[in-house]
Every structure is written in structure tokens, then in C-alpha cells.
Amino acid sequence: MIKIGITGQAGFVGTHLFNYLGLQNEVERISFDDSFFLDVSKLKDFVRQCDVIVHLAAMNRHNDPDVLYRTNIKLVEDLIAAMETEKVSPHVIFSSSTQEERDNLYGLSKKEGRELFINWAQKQNASFTGLVIPNVFGPFGNPFYNSVIATFSHQLTHGEQPRIDVDGTLNLIYVGELVEKIWEIIKEKMSAPIYPVAYSAQYKVSQILELLQKYKKLYFDNGVIPALNNRFELNLFNTFRSYIDISNHFPVFLRKHSDARGSFIETVKTEVGGQFSFSTTHPGITRGEHFHSRKIERFTVIQGKATIEMRKIGTNEVLHFELDGNNPSFVDMPTWYTHNISNIGTDDLITLFWINEFFDPTDPDTFFEKVRL
């Protein structure tokens, strides 16, 4: 069992890494809170428990660059002091960025922080990996803070108009790819003073905005699943839809066309393929209680009465929706939200399902966790 702690656990990358490591059977996660940096005893207790520490805690933006620089250096110094006091030498993985190459105090704080860890590792004969990471994007990043993709996605889903200040070229990595790389480094015990993490996509800011505007028009405004031509576009679309206010957006009601023959309802319009299916559920039965990390999934109730519940992994708030086949509607399942569907009526429930990929029993991307803890 590998005991892994993450400073900055509650942050953007930290949250994804903490959730991902929770899926690995051989990992014990050592919980971290930012307040530990204000309590020496808690920080020492934390480092004492860890086989591996992934140091993600950092200030990314501040009106005063000197405050940002001093804060990031102090976080490194405090962590090193705690390890030296406790006489422990965990494998430390440090998150730096390509900002190291630029002439700014944030980049300088990351470069000097990495050098402090290198010196500590040499003195203690410890393992150290200094990651240099390109631009990271993914679901749940903070707009106006973590990335331009987070900002644009938030603006497009909240009635605001994005603006391009500089149409530069971005070297990008999806947060899911990054945490997989960190796990690989941990498992393989890779040690390197500088470990450049390769970017997986390269796009101009204007190209990204064009794709996000397409997703807004097709998906957000009209419920159409867009064509996703490669892994980057899939990751970008999952990022975009994570900024939708789920409570106010769903359920989306469908048009019901009826005549003497019966009714016809279009459930999913898509520029992609994927898999359509349906289920019948007896009264009082609940299905689901699982989440996905990459799949796009839509539940459409066409007969009977149902409740759909979902909860974002790592949180306690449960979202609750009621759907009735007499007024057909659908709910889409965001990534990293565990979800279920229950028949609350007296007749069999009929639900149509669409998912963007065929079921693969060797890679199901289905992780079981109850919605209600």
C-alpha cells in the first residue's frame, strides 16, 4: 500500500488527482488541508504519514507579484522544514510549469522552489521529481484563474461574451492525462530534477473559442451532441459542460408529436455515433449508483415516473430531479458525478439511454459509489 498525500488537495489538479488515486486499490490517500501550513504540528503529522507527497499547493495569481513569490517559496520551505524535523524522506513530486521560462515572479517562484527541493533531496538521499507542466485544462477549474478554457466555458454558459486579448498558441494537457502521468511516476518511482510533461494538444486561443462557441450553440442551446473528432475535442466538450448550472439547465423538455397512431419523440440528436439503449424498471427499483470519468451519457424517461439523483464525487450535495413520461424529458450525466435512477411510480418505468461509446467490458469507465452517503 502506497501512502500518498497531496498539498493543494482542494485545488483544481489536486481534486482530480485525489479522486483518481481513490480508484487505485494499492493507494491509501493521506488527507491534506491548506490550514496545515498554518499549524506546524499538523504539517509534521502529515509528512510523517506519507510515502509520496505531491506538492501542488501554490498561489497562481495575486495583485502583488511579490506576495505571490514569497508565498510559494514559503510553502516549499515549510514543507522541507517539516520533513527535516520529522527525519522523513518521502518521494516528493513538485508541480512547476512552463512559466519557469518567462520573466515573471510566478515562474521564478516555481523554479526556485524546485531548486530548494533538489537541494533537500540531495542532502537526504531522497527521491524527487520536478514536473514542468504545460497549460492544464479540465472540468471544475476556476474561471479567471486556472485557464482561459475555464473562463471561456464559464462565460458561454452564463450569458457572457468571451474576449480574446492575445491570440497565442497554447500547449495543452487535459487534467485526466496529467493525473495519469503523475500516477505512472509514482508507480515507477521515477526521479528527475526536471521532468518535462509533454503536452497532448496545441491550439490557438481563437481555435479553442470557436469550438466552445460551437458547443454552446449545438449542445447548450439546442441539446445536440456535437461531433468530437479526437480525444482533445472530447476532453474540451466534457470541460465545457462542467460549467453548466445543472440545477437550472435540467431537465430539458422534449417535443411530443401525437396523432391517432400514438406519439413520436426525438430523444437525442447527435453529430457523433455512440450507443442508444432503453430499460424497463419495476416500481420501487433503483438503478445506477456509479460514475464515469470520460463518458457522455443521457437518460430520457418516456414512460412512468422517475427520480434521478446525482452527486459530484468528493462533495455531499445531492441534486434531485423528477421526470414523468407524460411530459418526456432528459438529464445528462456529467463526468465525476455518481448518479442513479429510481422508479417512483406504480407502473414499469421505460428509460432510453444514450452513451458516446460502445460498452467495453475491459475498459467500462464505470465506478460504483452510492449517491447518498
C-alpha positions in Angstrom: 0.0 0.0 0.0 1.4 3.4 -1.1 0.5 6.3 1.2 0.1 9.4 -0.9 -0.5 13.0 0.3 -1.3 16.0 -1.9 -0.7 19.5 -0.8 -3.3 21.7 -2.5 -5.7 18.7 -2.4 -8.7 21.0 -2.7 -7.4 22.8 -5.8 -8.1 22.1 -9.4 -5.4 19.5 -10.2 -5.4 18.3 -6.5 -9.1 17.4 -6.6 -8.7 15.4 -9.8 -5.6 13.6 -8.6 -7.2 12.8 -5.2 -10.3 11.4 -6.9 -8.2 9.4 -9.4 -6.0 7.9 -6.7 -9.1 6.8 -4.9 -9.7 4.4 -7.8 -6.4 2.6 -7.3 -6.6 -0.4 -5.0 -2.9 -0.1 -3.8 -3.2 3.5 -2.7 -4.0 5.0 0.7 -4.7 8.7 0.5 -3.4 10.9 3.3 -5.8 13.8 3.6 -4.4 17.3 3.5 -6.0 20.7 4.3 -4.5 24.1 3.4 -4.7 25.0 7.1 -1.9 22.5 7.8 0.6 25.2 6.5 -0.6 27.4 9.4 -0.2 24.6 12.0 3.3 23.1 12.3 2.2 20.1 14.3 -0.4 19.1 11.7 2.1 19.6 8.9 4.6 17.4 10.6 2.0 14.8 11.2 1.1 14.9 7.5 4.6 14.4 6.2 5.3 11.6 8.7 2.4 9.5 7.3 3.4 9.9 3.6 5.4 7.6 1.3 4.8 10.1 -1.5 4.0 13.8 -1.3 2.7 15.6 -4.5 3.3 19.3 -3.8 0.6 21.2 -5.7 -0.1 23.9 -3.2 0.7 27.3 -4.7 -0.6 30.8 -5.3 -1.2 31.3 -9.1 -2.4 34.9 -9.2 -2.2 37.9 -6.9 -2.3 41.7 -7.5 1.1 41.9 -5.8 3.7 39.6 -7.6 6.0 39.9 -4.6 3.3 38.4 -2.3 2.8 35.5 -4.8 6.6 34.9 -5.0 7.1 34.9 -1.2 4.0 32.7 -0.6 5.1 30.0 -3.0 8.7 29.9 -1.7 7.5 29.8 1.9 5.2 26.8 1.2 8.2 24.9 -0.1 10.4 26.0 2.8 7.7 25.0 5.4 7.3 21.5 3.8 11.0 20.9 3.7 11.4 22.1 7.3 8.6 19.7 8.5 10.3 16.7 6.7 13.7 17.5 8.1 12.3 17.9 11.6 10.5 14.5 11.4 13.5 13.0 9.7 11.4 11.5 6.8 12.3 11.4 3.1 9.1 10.6 1.1 9.3 10.8 -2.7 8.4 14.4 -3.4 6.8 15.3 -6.7 6.7 19.1 -7.4 4.4 20.8 -9.7 6.1 23.5 -11.7 5.1 25.0 -15.1 6.5 26.2 -18.3 6.2 29.7 -16.7 9.7 29.0 -15.4 10.9 30.1 -18.8 9.3 33.5 -18.5 10.5 36.6 -16.8 7.9 36.9 -14.0 7.9 36.3 -10.3 5.5 33.4 -10.5 7.8 31.5 -12.8 10.7 32.4 -10.6 9.0 31.1 -7.5 8.4 27.8 -9.2 11.9 27.5 -10.5 13.5 28.4 -7.1 11.0 26.1 -5.3 12.1 23.2 -7.5 15.8 24.0 -6.8 15.1 24.0 -3.0 13.6 20.5 -3.3 16.6 19.4 -5.4 19.0 20.5 -2.7 16.9 18.8 0.0 16.7 15.6 -1.9 20.5 15.6 -2.4 21.2 16.1 1.3 18.7 13.5 2.4 19.4 11.0 -0.5 15.6 11.2 -1.3 13.7 10.8 -4.5 12.5 14.0 -6.1 10.6 14.6 -9.4 10.4 18.2 -10.7 7.5 18.3 -13.1 7.4 21.1 -15.6 3.8 21.1 -16.8 2.2 22.8 -19.8 -1.2 24.5 -19.7 -3.7 22.3 -17.8 -7.5 22.3 -18.5 -10.4 20.2 -17.5 -13.7 20.1 -15.6 -14.2 22.2 -12.4 -11.3 24.6 -13.0 -11.8 28.1 -11.6 -12.7 30.7 -14.3 -10.5 33.8 -14.5 -7.9 31.8 -12.5 -6.9 28.3 -13.8 -7.1 28.6 -17.5 -8.6 30.5 -20.4 -10.7 27.4 -21.3 -12.3 27.6 -17.8 -13.0 31.3 -18.3 -14.5 30.9 -21.8 -16.6 27.9 -20.8 -18.0 29.8 -17.8 -18.8 32.9 -19.8 -20.5 31.0 -22.6 -22.8 29.1 -20.1 -23.6 32.2 -18.1 -24.7 34.6 -20.7 -21.4 36.4 -21.0 -19.3 37.2 -24.1 -15.7 35.9 -24.2 -13.0 38.2 -25.4 -9.5 37.3 -26.8 -6.8 39.6 -25.5 -3.9 37.7 -27.2 -4.4 35.0 -29.8 -1.5 32.9 -28.7 -0.8 29.2 -29.2 -1.3 27.1 -26.2 0.4 23.8 -25.4 -2.2 21.9 -23.5 -2.7 18.8 -21.4 -6.0 17.5 -20.1 -6.1 17.2 -16.3 -7.1 13.5 -16.6 -4.0 12.9 -18.7 -1.8 14.7 -16.2 -3.0 12.8 -13.1 -2.4 9.5 -15.0 1.1 10.7 -15.7 1.6 11.5 -12.0 0.4 8.0 -11.0 2.8 6.5 -13.5 5.7 8.4 -12.0 4.7 7.3 -8.5 4.3 3.6 -9.5 7.6 3.6 -11.5 9.4 5.6 -8.8 10.7 8.0 -11.5 13.1 10.5 -10.1 14.4 13.5 -12.1 15.3 17.1 -11.1 13.5 18.3 -14.2 10.7 16.2 -15.7 9.1 17.9 -18.7 5.5 16.7 -19.1 4.6 16.5 -22.7 1.6 18.4 -24.0 -1.0 16.4 -25.8 -2.6 19.2 -27.9 -1.6 22.5 -29.4 -4.3 25.1 -30.4 -4.6 28.8 -30.8 -6.9 30.6 -28.4 -9.2 31.5 -31.3 -9.5 27.9 -32.4 -10.5 26.9 -28.8 -13.1 29.6 -28.6 -14.5 28.6 -32.0 -15.0 25.0 -30.7 -16.5 26.2 -27.4 -18.9 28.5 -29.3 -20.0 25.5 -31.4 -20.7 23.5 -28.2 -22.7 26.3 -26.8 -24.9 26.7 -30.0 -25.4 22.9 -30.5 -25.4 21.5 -27.0 -26.2 24.2 -24.5 -28.8 26.0 -26.7 -30.3 23.1 -28.7 -29.3 19.8 -26.9 -27.4 18.4 -29.8 -24.3 16.3 -29.1 -21.5 17.8 -31.2 -19.1 15.8 -33.4 -16.0 15.1 -31.4 -13.3 14.3 -33.8 -10.4 13.5 -31.5 -9.5 13.0 -27.8 -8.9 16.7 -27.3 -12.3 17.6 -28.5 -13.9 15.0 -26.2 -11.9 16.4 -23.3 -12.8 20.0 -24.3 -16.5 19.2 -24.5 -16.5 17.5 -21.1 -14.8 20.5 -19.7 -17.3 22.9 -21.3 -20.3 21.1 -20.0 -18.9 21.0 -16.4 -19.6 24.8 -16.2 -23.3 24.4 -16.9 -25.6 25.2 -13.9 -27.1 21.7 -13.8 -29.8 22.6 -11.3 -31.3 25.2 -13.7 -30.5 23.6 -17.0 -32.1 20.2 -16.5 -34.4 18.5 -17.1 -34.7 19.6 -20.7 -38.2 19.0 -22.1 -38.8 17.4 -25.5 -41.5 18.0 -28.1 -44.1 15.3 -28.2 -45.7 14.7 -31.6 -49.0 12.8 -31.2 -51.8 11.6 -33.6 -54.2 8.7 -33.8 -51.3 6.3 -34.1 -49.6 7.3 -31.0 -46.6 9.5 -30.1 -43.2 10.2 -31.6 -40.4 11.8 -29.6 -36.9 12.7 -30.8 -34.6 11.8 -27.9 -31.0 12.5 -29.0 -29.7 14.5 -32.0 -26.0 13.9 -32.4 -23.1 14.7 -34.7 -21.4 11.6 -33.3 -22.3 7.9 -33.1 -22.4 6.3 -29.7 -24.9 3.8 -28.3 -28.6 4.1 -27.7 -30.5 1.7 -25.4 -33.5 1.5 -23.2 -34.5 -0.2 -19.9 -37.7 -1.1 -18.1 -37.6 -0.7 -14.3 -40.1 -2.1 -11.9 -41.7 0.1 -9.3 -39.5 0.8 -6.3 -36.3 -0.3 -8.0 -33.2 1.9 -8.3 -30.5 1.5 -11.0 -27.1 3.0 -11.3 -25.1 4.2 -8.2 -22.0 4.7 -10.3 -20.0 7.4 -12.1 -17.9 7.8 -15.2 -14.6 9.7 -15.8 -14.9 10.3 -19.6 -18.3 9.0 -20.9 -21.1 11.3 -22.1 -24.5 9.8 -21.0 -28.1 10.9 -21.4 -31.2 9.4 -19.6 -34.6 10.1 -21.2 -37.8 9.0 -19.4 -40.6 8.1 -21.9 -42.9 6.1 -19.7 -43.6 6.2 -15.9 -42.3 8.4 -13.1 -38.7 8.6 -12.0 -36.3 10.4 -9.8 -32.7 11.0 -10.9 -30.2 11.8 -8.3 -26.5 12.8 -8.7 -23.7 13.9 -6.5 -20.3 15.3 -7.5 -17.5 13.0 -6.2 -15.9 14.4 -3.2 -18.9 16.6 -2.2 -22.0 16.0 -0.2 -24.7 17.9 -2.1 -27.2 15.6 -3.8 -29.1 17.0 -6.9 -32.6 15.7 -7.3 -34.7 15.7 -10.5 -38.2 14.3 -11.1 -39.2 13.1 -14.6 -42.5 12.0 -15.9 -43.1 10.1 -19.2 -46.3 12.1 -19.7 -44.0 15.1 -20.3 -40.9 13.5 -21.7 -37.5 15.0 -20.6 -33.9 14.1 -20.2 -31.0 14.6 -17.8 -27.3 14.3 -18.9 -24.8 12.8 -16.5 -21.6 15.0 -16.1 -18.3 13.2 -15.6 -17.3 12.6 -12.0 -20.9 12.7 -10.8 -22.2 9.5 -9.3 -25.9 9.0 -10.3 -28.9 6.8 -10.0 -32.5 6.5 -11.4 -35.5 5.2 -9.4 -39.0 4.2 -10.4 -41.3 6.2 -8.1 -44.5 5.3 -10.0 -46.9 2.3 -9.9 -46.1 1.1 -13.5 -43.0 0.0 -15.2 -40.6 2.8 -16.0 -39.2 3.0 -19.5 -35.9 4.9 -19.9 -33.9 5.5 -23.0 -30.1 5.7 -22.6 -27.5 7.2 -25.0 -23.8 7.0 -24.4 -21.0 8.2 -26.7 -19.1 5.0 -26.8 -19.8 1.2 -27.0 -19.6 -0.7 -23.8 -16.2 -2.4 -23.4 -16.0 -4.8 -20.5 -12.2 -4.5 -20.5 -12.5 -0.7 -20.1 -16.0 0.1 -18.8 -15.2 3.5 -17.2 -17.8 2.7 -14.6 -17.1 3.1 -10.9 -19.6 2.2 -8.2 -20.4 4.7 -5.5 -23.7 5.4 -3.9 -25.2 8.8 -4.5 -26.4 9.2 -0.9 -23.6 8.5 1.6 
